[in-house]
Amino acid sequence: MTDGPPLMLNRAFFERKENWLKIIQFTLGFINLFTNYWCYPNQHFLFCGERYFTSAQVFQLVVFNGFCLCLTFVLLVGNISGAYDAYYKTNPYVLERYLVYLQTFLYTVAYITLIVDFETNPYAKAFVIPLVSTTFTFLAYSIDSLMQFRRKNSFNQ
């Protein structure tokens, strides 16, 4: 016997725009993680190098990219496995809303940090790659945050 409700595959997962956006966020998060690892702006080499240069790069990788990637993965798996419907008493949609707001805030700080690092280091064309990938990831999370904000009864739950 189990103590909780059964989990099953959410067959309607691909019918909601928010779920497609989660898949896009997860894909862009991986791309962003790898581009920030290989091509982060630094003052030592003006090309992409596979090493850590500054504490800002490690902070960018672990706190912003890694944490948001893990949260997005947990939300994705929870929605695909039907945990949202099985554990409806915990109100996972409100939790998802707050986590999306947190991720949008974190990517806002990450974007500002990356722009500061981009401007303070010597210019190289390779350093534009993480800036572009962070921009697209930030836009994906901003769109999701806006969609969560516009959801009906967003403040009454």
N, C-alpha and C positions, 0 to 999 in steps of 0.2 A: 504494500500500500504506500501511496505517496501522501505527503502532507499538503502539497500544493496542487493547483490546477494543472492540467496537461498543457504542454506547449505543442503547437502545430505550425506548419508552414502557413504563412500569411499569403494566400493566393492573390489577394488584391494589392499586393505590395507595389507593383509597377503601374497602378492606376492613379496614384497620387503624385502631383508634381513635386511635393516635398521629398518623397522617397527618391525620385530621380536626382533631385538636387543633392541628397546625401551621398549617392554614388559618385556624382561629379565632385563633390567636396572631398571624398575619400581618395579619388584618383588624383585630384589636384594637390591634395595634402602629401601624397607620396612623391609626386613630381617636385613639389616645393621642398620637401625634406632632402631629396637628393641634390637638387640644384644649390641649396644653401650649404650643403656639405662640400660639394666640389668647386663651386665658383663664388664663394663668399668674398666680398670686397676686403682687400688687405693691402698693407703698404709694402709687403716684402716681395711678392711676385705679381706681375701684371698679366697673369694667365690663370686658367683654372688649375688648381692643385688639390690633390686628395689629402688634405691635412687640416688640422685645427690651427687657426692663427690667433684668435683673440677669444676672450671670455664672452664677448658679445655674440660670437658665432655659436659657441656651445650653448649659451642661454637661448639663442634663437632656435637651435635644433631641439633642445630638450624641452624647454618650457612652452614655447609657442607651437612648433611643428609637431613634436612628438606627443605632447599632451592632447592637443586638438585632434590629432590623427587617432589616438586611442579612444577619445570620447566619441568621435564620429563612428568608429568601428563598433563600439558598444551599442550606440543608438541604432546603427544599421542592423546588427545581429539581433538586437532586442525586437526590432520591428519585423524583421523577416521571420523570426521564430514565433511570433505571436505573443510575446511577453507583454505587449501593451494591452492586449485583450485579456490575457490570463490574469494579470495582476492589476486590474482596473481600479482596485481600491486605493492603490498607492498613487494614482493619478499621474501616469508617466508622461502625459502630454504637457502638463505644467512643468515637470522636470526637464523635458526636452526643450521647452521654451526658454527656461532659465539657462540651460547649458548652451543653447545657441547664442543667447545674449552674451554669455561669458566668452565663448569662442570668438564672437565678433569683436568684443573688446580686446581680447588677447591678440587677434590679428591686426587690429588697429595699432596697438603698441608695437607689434612686430614690424609693421610697415613703416612706422615712424623711426624705429631703431635702424632698420635697413636703409632708409633714406639718409639718415645721419651718417651711418658708416659709408654709404656710397659717396656722399659729398665730402667727407673728411679724408678719404684716401685718394691716391692718384687715379685718374680716369683710365679705364681699360674697357674695351668693348665686351669682354667676357663677363664683367660684373653687372651688365644689364640683364643677363639671364635670370639670376635670382630675383631681381627687381620685378621683372615681368611675371614670373611665376607667383611671387607673393601678391602682386596686384590682382591676378586672376583668382587666386585663392581667397583673398580679402573680399573681392566682389561676390564670389559665390556665398561666402558666409554672410555678407551684408544683405544679399537678396533673401537668403533664408531667414535672417533676422527680421527683415521687413515683412515677409510673408507670415511669420509667427506673430508679429505685432498687429497685422491687419486681420488676423483670425477673429471670428465672432466671439464675443464675450472674453476678450483677452485679459481683462482686469478683474472679472467677476469670479474667477476660479481660484 
